[in-house]
Amino acid sequence: MNRPTTPTSIVIIGASGDLARKKLIPALFHLFCNGFLPERFRVVGFARTPLDDESFRQEVAETLTTRFQPEPGECALAVGHFLKRCHYHQGQYTRADDFRTLGRRIEGLAGPRSGLLLYMAIPPDVFLDTARSIRAAGLADEEERPWSRVVIEKPFGRDTASSSELTRALGKIFSENQTYRIDHYLGKEAIQNLLALRFGNRILEPLWNREHIESVEICFSEDIGTQGRAGYFDRFGIIRDVVQNHLLQALALVAMEQPIRLTPGEIAREKDRVLRATRPMNAASTLVGQYEGYRQEPGVPEDSITETFVRTTLHVDTPRWYGVPFEITAGKALAERKTEILVRFRDLPVAFFPGAATNTLRIRIQPDEEIELQLNNKVPGMNMTVTPVGLNMLYQQEFATALPEAYERLLLDVLRGDRSLFIQQEELAAAWEVVTPYLQERERLLKRPPEYPYGCQAPHIFLRSDETPYPGEEAPEATPPGTRPLRKERIRSFPTKESARTELQAELHCALVRKNPQVIMLAGGSTPLEIYTALAEASPRGELETTGFILSDDRHVPRNDERSNVGAIFPLISRWGPARPQLLHPDPNLPPEEAALTLSRHIADLARGSSSFELGILGIGSDGHTASLFDPALVPLLSPEEIGLGRIPLRFLEEETPLALAAGIRLGVERVSLTAPVLLAFRRLIFLVLGEEKRDIITRIVQAPRETPAGRVLMQHPQAQIWTDITLTDGGSHGSH
């Protein structure tokens, strides 16, 4: 890191706060010790607390230590030299006259032609008034000095609207080139290394895509609560405090395309594209919680709904990442303190070696920065067995030099005028678009998050579904479970039938190339057949050897009958991959009851294996039936922990509950249908409902899901959606694409 040469005054507005005393000034001291500050620099603290220079220096001295192992006596000498450059100026943040006085003092200390760094380490509610005072005092005018730069700490607003308003207002005071929106996570060494790791290694870049990566997990956990910040934290919550900035920035760096050049503009452009391609958070794929004792913290209301834990699944709809889940977890009061990124690669198509495990790449951001690649290695000895082994690169062991703290790197970048690691306004807006819809929905419902034990493991947190009363609550009698309207996230509206069919074809393609053992459920009917035909023509070369197919229902007629679903579908899916597909269906040569019983046994055998029930496609009849289930009672209410796990609950495999049944005669044809335990086992369910003639039934299902079989499936399954070309305009719950 090179030393800036311009004489510089560094003004810390809010110098009496913890951020300034414990982070910023120690970071400046370490830069000074290593020769990275300009030879002519001054540090000026500005705050409302009445202090003089000597008192300020005494407070600062308590936080200064050097971690660069100087010779005996050097540390004290360095502290003395640094403190001589530190000054203090009392003033009000909202008074322009106080900043004018500050400006005159800076000129007296450093001269009129010095650079000026203004760090706003102050509460967000005084950002704008302070900024206006700085502008009125002439401190932001670059005509009077070589440069003037302003650093702003998060949070940058509370949602899309407030962030946009703050950006517009600040844009009238400071130019975008003057504005440095700081996220200290971007200064952490492991985060900075993501660009070098991805784009500097030939061995990784060809594998960094949906063909080879199954999932990405980004985890942030702290083993402490709010630690005296409860009043502040309760206004924002863990999603605003951590996910919207730190973790979405990490996601963007993991998922972005290679920039043309390593310039701030090009890096920000690629991050912005990724964030704009990220589907917004929704209730169906998000769980929140609040640690026990949070509402007893000083400054927290007794009825607080603020979340201290969140787990959500995001999807990045780009060709590189389509279909790959990004699991985001963030929480306070958990078992350990860590932040890491885990890239999980797809399994080998054939389990060739006993003991082999999934390859993973773990990037530990804090504490103890580390990169670990887990590979399978032969166990020494006479047998050919393998075991997973981690190849570790620990920063502290690999590199002799001490790692700079995040604020050291970022402050030096501000002094140099390098905005690469700072958030640009476009990507800031895109990040808010990811979280705002969910935040607004939570605040509209005023639903208190369930509690979890202080100090528990994040993966073990069980949080109840919206259909289950929280401890101490009773479900309102007027709106029992299943009579509440479906949320808007459960309806995905497309502008045309063709766009809906194209999207479902892409979804099926993504599922087909998944190499892990899985089960896919297909629906019959003319609309799905068009999708299956288009997919066959596209030759996706799916992994049919590890994929099993089942039909949601079938008409019990010979396969060569034009009414047979299996007769129409099997020739098409036979063209989806090089192998012959495995299709479970009722045998038309058996009586319907016997065919259903035999199919039920085959499904149970499949469920006892290693296959995961991943994607299910269903239709909805004009009367609300699905999969030839015409009676709502045929879709029993299961417990939330049994649904959408990718497997059929064990009790349905051991009991006499049928997994397929003879559904009776409809429109002159006997039908055989899968039952609710199978439908609800799939991780994702998509109901494809196209055509204006289905408007009435969709409206009915949205408003009263319990009354129809399709509605009861949707009511229970948190990952089920209706995909349709119908836009609901009656004010009910609906969504758009």
Buried (B, 14 or more C-beta within 10 A) or exposed (E): EEBBEBBBBBBBBBBBBEBBBEBBBBBBBBBBBBEBBBEBBBBBBBBEBEBEBEEBBEBBBEBBEBEEEEEEEEBEEBBEEBBEBBBBBBBBBEBBEBBBBBBEBBBEBBEEEBBBBBBBBBEBEBBBBBBBBBBBBBBBEBEBBEBBBBBBBBBBBBBBEBBBEBBEEBEEBBEEEBBBBBBBBBBBBBBBBBBEBBBEEEEBEEBBBBEBBBBBBBBBBBEEBBEEEBEBBBBBBBBBBBBBBBBBBBBBBBBBBEBEEEEBEBBBBBBBBBBBBBBEBBBBBBBBBBBBEBBEBEBBEEEBBBBBBBBBBBBBEBEBBBBBBBBBBBBBBBBEEBBBBBBBBBBBEEEEBEEBBBBBBBBBBBEEBBBBBBEBBEEEEEEEEBEBBEEBEEBEEEEEEEBBBBBBBBBBBBBBBBBBBBBBBBBBBBBBBBBBBBBEBBEEEEBBBBBBBBBBEBEEBEBBBBBBEEEEEEEEEEEEBBBBBBBBBBBBBBEEBEEBBBBBBBBBBBBBBBBBBBBBBBBBBEBBBBBBBBBBEEEBBBBBBBBBBBBBBBBBBEBEEEBBBBBBBBEBBBBBBEBEBBBBBBBBEBEBEEBBBBBBEBBBEBBEEEBBBBBBBBBBBEEBBBBBBBEBEBBEEBEBEBBBBBBBBEEBBEEEBBBBBBBBEBEEBBBBBBBBBBBBBBBBBBBBBBEEEBBEBBBBBBBBBBBBBBBBBBBBBBBBBBBBBBEBEEEBBBBEE
